[in-house]
């Protein structure tokens, strides 16, 4: 079903799953995407952001590309890792009989003030359309969505009476330092683009744009917004808080198909050169982002997830867990989804 809501003289549409397969006893789950995103991030991440690279898959076998009248030497082609099939939070939770509510936030690359007022309208619309007080709400928020729900709970606690659980996924609760090294990071990405061209632009062009946006500046460590948000903030009574962080910075490998050594030698055949190609990683450039300088913990393997350092992804009043995932993988990773499913079912053994 689709629910209309209004705020600040604007209107929006909320998509709510409400089928016969839904278990009415389960809470309704509000899905909040992050900065620069839209509803697809939480529902169809293969479409957007589309960073579901299969960076751990085995390389394919050598390939026979036929007989030629010239020797095969050097590079055949360049590519990124192939995409893998993924399931977003909406379809995953729906398959386990949970209602979900999702929408594309206003001003996803701007400041959070408007999205906070919009979220208030969203919650009010849900309470109006699901008036039974026994239907409680859970919020699952990715990236900046975690700050969005925090600001909402702090500013409008009177509208949060039916929210009993908040789960944040790789949210920059204590900020991100990439904003402070934006120039150096952009320079490093430009150097990589000069080396491997379109491969680096395809894999990392979004990062250059993101860290220079007004929204990201608001999330910089020590920003006025974060300082004000944390000032006097406490856990809202009756709300359980869980925060997930990541420490994997691999996004994709930069792969090169090259001719095998035997492709350069003639044989008793016409044409005389039998070409075979094999795939390998491009030295010093792959994998992305591991090849970039460790300017900050956010892009350091074992410390960050590309955009958020694990140490900054947790609130002091939340129950915490860290997984070996990058920032985008939090939108579809099956292991993370099962961890959250256990929380929703009351099984917190995974935290021991």
C-alpha positions in Angstrom: 0.0 0.0 0.0 1.0 3.6 -0.6 0.5 6.3 2.1 0.6 10.0 1.4 2.1 12.4 3.9 2.8 16.2 4.0 5.4 18.3 5.7 6.6 21.9 5.3 4.1 22.4 2.4 5.5 19.4 0.6 4.1 15.9 0.0 5.7 12.5 -0.1 4.8 8.8 -0.6 5.5 6.0 1.8 5.6 2.5 0.5 4.3 -0.1 3.0 4.1 -3.8 2.5 0.9 -5.1 3.9 0.0 -8.5 2.4 -1.6 -11.6 3.7 1.8 -13.2 4.3 2.7 -10.5 6.9 2.5 -11.7 10.6 0.3 -9.1 12.3 2.1 -9.8 15.6 5.5 -8.6 14.1 6.5 -5.0 14.5 6.4 -2.7 11.5 9.9 -1.8 10.3 10.8 1.7 9.1 13.7 1.6 6.7 15.9 4.8 6.4 18.5 5.1 3.7 21.7 7.2 4.0 23.2 10.2 2.4 22.9 10.6 -1.3 20.6 7.6 -1.5 16.9 6.9 -2.1 14.4 4.2 -1.3 16.2 1.7 -3.6 19.1 1.6 -1.2 17.0 -0.3 1.3 14.7 -2.1 -1.1 16.6 -2.8 -4.4 20.3 -2.0 -3.8 21.4 -3.8 -6.9 19.7 -1.0 -8.8 21.0 1.8 -6.5 23.7 2.2 -5.3 24.7 -0.8 -7.5 28.0 -1.4 -5.8 27.4 -5.1 -5.2 30.7 -6.3 -6.7 31.6 -9.9 -6.1 35.1 -9.1 -4.9 35.7 -12.4 -3.2 34.7 -14.7 -6.1 37.4 -16.9 -7.6 38.9 -15.7 -10.9 37.5 -17.4 -14.0 39.5 -20.0 -15.8 41.8 -19.1 -18.7 40.0 -18.4 -21.9 40.7 -19.6 -25.4 40.2 -16.7 -27.8 41.2 -18.6 -31.0 43.9 -18.6 -33.7 45.4 -15.4 -35.1 48.1 -14.3 -37.5 49.8 -12.1 -35.0 51.4 -12.8 -31.6 49.3 -12.3 -28.4 51.2 -10.0 -26.1 50.1 -7.6 -23.3 46.7 -6.7 -22.1 43.5 -8.1 -23.7 40.9 -6.0 -21.7 40.3 -4.4 -18.3 37.3 -4.8 -16.0 35.9 -4.6 -12.5 34.6 -7.6 -10.6 31.2 -8.8 -11.8 28.1 -7.9 -9.8 26.5 -10.5 -7.6 22.8 -11.1 -6.9 21.7 -9.4 -3.6 18.5 -9.0 -1.6 17.8 -5.7 0.0 16.4 -5.1 3.5 12.8 -4.7 2.4 12.4 -7.9 0.4 14.4 -9.8 3.1 12.2 -8.7 5.9 9.1 -9.2 3.9 10.1 -12.8 3.2 10.2 -13.3 7.0 6.7 -11.8 7.4 7.5 -8.3 8.5 5.8 -5.2 7.3 8.2 -2.6 6.1 7.8 1.1 5.3 10.3 2.8 3.0 10.5 6.1 1.2 13.0 8.4 -0.6 14.0 11.2 1.8 13.9 14.8 0.8 17.2 16.5 0.2 19.5 13.5 0.5 22.7 15.4 -0.3 21.8 18.5 1.8 21.5 19.1 5.5 19.4 17.0 7.8 16.9 19.6 9.1 14.2 18.9 6.5 14.6 15.1 6.5 14.0 15.2 10.3 10.7 17.0 9.9 9.8 14.7 7.1 10.4 11.7 9.3 8.1 13.1 11.9 5.4 13.3 9.2 6.2 9.7 8.1 5.8 8.4 11.7 2.6 10.3 12.2 1.2 8.9 9.0 2.0 5.4 10.0 0.3 5.8 13.4 -2.8 7.2 11.7 -2.9 4.3 9.2 -2.0 1.7 11.8 -3.9 3.0 14.8 -3.7 -0.2 16.8 -1.2 0.6 19.6 -0.1 -3.0 19.7 1.6 -2.5 16.3 5.0 -1.2 17.4 7.7 0.2 15.2 11.4 -0.7 14.6 13.7 1.6 12.8 16.6 0.1 10.7 18.8 2.9 9.4 21.8 2.8 7.1 24.6 5.4 7.3 23.3 9.0 7.7 19.9 7.4 8.4 21.2 6.6 11.9 21.8 10.3 12.6 18.3 11.1 11.1 16.6 8.8 13.6 18.7 10.1 16.5 17.8 13.7 15.7 14.1 12.8 15.4 14.1 11.0 18.7 15.8 13.9 20.4 13.6 16.6 18.9 10.2 14.9 18.8 10.2 12.2 21.6 6.4 12.7 21.9 6.0 11.2 18.4 8.1 8.1 19.2 5.8 6.3 21.6 5.5 3.3 19.4 9.2 3.0 18.5 10.8 0.3 20.7 14.0 -0.6 18.8 16.5 1.4 16.7 19.1 -0.5 14.7 21.8 1.5 12.9 24.0 0.1 10.1 27.4 1.7 9.6 26.2 5.2 10.8 28.8 7.9 11.5 27.6 8.5 15.0 30.8 10.2 16.0 31.4 11.7 12.6 33.8 10.9 9.7 37.2 12.3 9.1 37.1 11.9 5.3 35.7 15.4 5.0 38.9 16.8 6.6 41.1 15.0 4.0 38.8 15.5 1.0 41.4 17.2 -1.1 44.1 14.6 -0.4 41.6 11.7 -1.1 40.4 13.3 -4.3 44.0 13.7 -5.4 44.7 10.0 -4.7 41.7 9.0 -6.7 42.7 11.2 -9.6 46.1 9.6 -9.6 44.5 6.2 -9.8 42.2 7.4 -12.6 45.3 8.5 -14.5 46.7 5.0 -14.2 43.7 2.8 -15.0 41.2 5.3 -16.5 37.5 4.5 -16.5 37.9 1.6 -14.1 38.8 4.0 -11.2 36.2 6.5 -12.3 33.5 3.9 -12.3 34.5 2.4 -9.0 35.3 5.7 -7.1 33.8 8.6 -8.9 30.8 8.5 -6.5 33.2 8.9 -3.5 34.7 12.1 -4.8 31.3 13.6 -5.2 30.0 12.4 -1.9 32.8 13.7 0.4 32.5 17.2 -1.1 28.8 17.5 -0.6 27.2 19.8 2.0 25.7 16.7 3.7 29.1 15.1 4.3 30.5 18.3 5.7 27.7 18.2 8.3 28.9 14.8 9.3 32.5 15.7 9.7 34.0 14.8 13.1 33.3 17.7 15.5 30.9 19.5 13.2 28.4 21.9 14.9 25.5 19.5 13.9 27.1 16.5 15.6 28.2 18.5 18.6 24.6 19.8 19.1 23.1 16.3 18.5 25.3 14.7 21.2 24.8 17.6 23.7 22.4 16.2 26.4 21.4 13.2 24.3 20.4 10.1 26.1 18.7 6.8 25.3 15.0 7.4 25.0 13.3 5.3 27.7 11.7 2.1 26.3 13.9 2.1 23.2 16.6 -0.5 22.6 19.6 0.6 20.6 21.8 -1.6 18.5 24.7 -0.3 16.3 26.6 -2.3 13.6 29.9 -1.2 12.2 32.3 -2.5 9.5 36.0 -2.7 9.0 36.4 -3.9 5.4 37.5 -1.4 2.7 37.6 -3.6 -0.3 35.0 -2.5 -2.9 36.1 -4.3 -6.0 39.2 -5.6 -7.7 40.6 -4.1 -10.8 41.1 -7.0 -13.2 43.1 -7.3 -16.3 42.8 -10.0 -18.9 46.3 -10.6 -20.3 47.7 -12.9 -22.9 49.5 -16.0 -21.7 53.2 -16.5 -22.5 52.4 -19.2 -25.1 50.2 -16.8 -27.1 53.3 -15.1 -28.4 54.9 -18.2 -30.0 54.0 -19.5 -33.5 52.9 -23.1 -34.0 52.5 -25.5 -36.9 49.2 -24.1 -37.8 47.7 -21.3 -39.9 47.1 -18.8 -38.5 50.1 -19.7 -36.3 49.4 -18.0 -33.0 47.0 -19.6 -30.6 45.7 -16.9 -28.2 44.9 -17.7 -24.6 44.1 -15.1 -22.0 44.2 -15.2 -18.2 42.9 -12.8 -15.6 44.9 -11.1 -12.9 44.7 -8.1 -10.6 46.3 -4.9 -11.8 49.4 -4.4 -9.6 49.5 -1.5 -7.2 46.0 -0.4 -8.2 43.9 -3.3 -7.0 41.8 -3.9 -5.0 39.9 -0.6 -4.6 40.1 1.0 -2.0 42.9 -0.9 -0.4 45.4 0.6 -2.9 44.8 4.2 -1.7 46.9 5.8 1.1 45.6 5.1 4.6 44.8 8.8 5.1 42.2 8.1 7.8 40.7 5.1 9.6 37.6 5.3 7.4 39.7 3.9 4.4 42.1 1.8 6.4 41.6 -2.0 6.2 40.6 -3.4 9.6 39.5 0.1 10.9 36.8 1.4 8.5 34.2 0.6 5.9 35.2 3.2 3.2 33.0 6.0 4.6 32.8 5.4 8.4 35.4 4.2 10.9 34.2 1.4 13.0 35.2 3.2 16.2 32.9 6.0 15.2 29.9 3.9 14.2 28.6 3.2 17.7 26.7 5.1 20.4 27.8 4.7 24.0 24.3 3.7 24.9 23.9 1.1 22.1 24.7 -2.6 22.0 27.5 -3.0 19.5 28.7 -5.4 16.8 31.4 -5.2 14.1 31.4 -7.2 10.9 34.0 -7.4 8.1 31.9 -5.5 5.6 32.3 -2.4 3.6 29.7 0.5 3.7 27.6 -0.7 0.8 27.6 -4.4 1.9 25.5 -3.3 4.9 22.6 -2.9 2.5 22.4 -6.6 1.6 24.8 -8.9 3.4 23.0 -12.1 4.3 25.0 -12.6 7.6 24.2 -9.1 8.8 20.5 -9.6 7.9 20.4 -12.8 9.9 21.9 -11.0 12.9 19.2 -8.4 12.7 16.5 -11.0 12.3 17.6 -12.6 15.5 17.4 -9.3 17.3 13.8 -8.8 16.0 13.0 -12.3 17.3 14.4 -11.6 20.7 17.5 -13.8 20.3 20.5 -11.7 21.5 22.9 -14.6 21.7 24.9 -13.2 18.8 26.1 -10.4 21.1 27.9 -12.7 23.5 
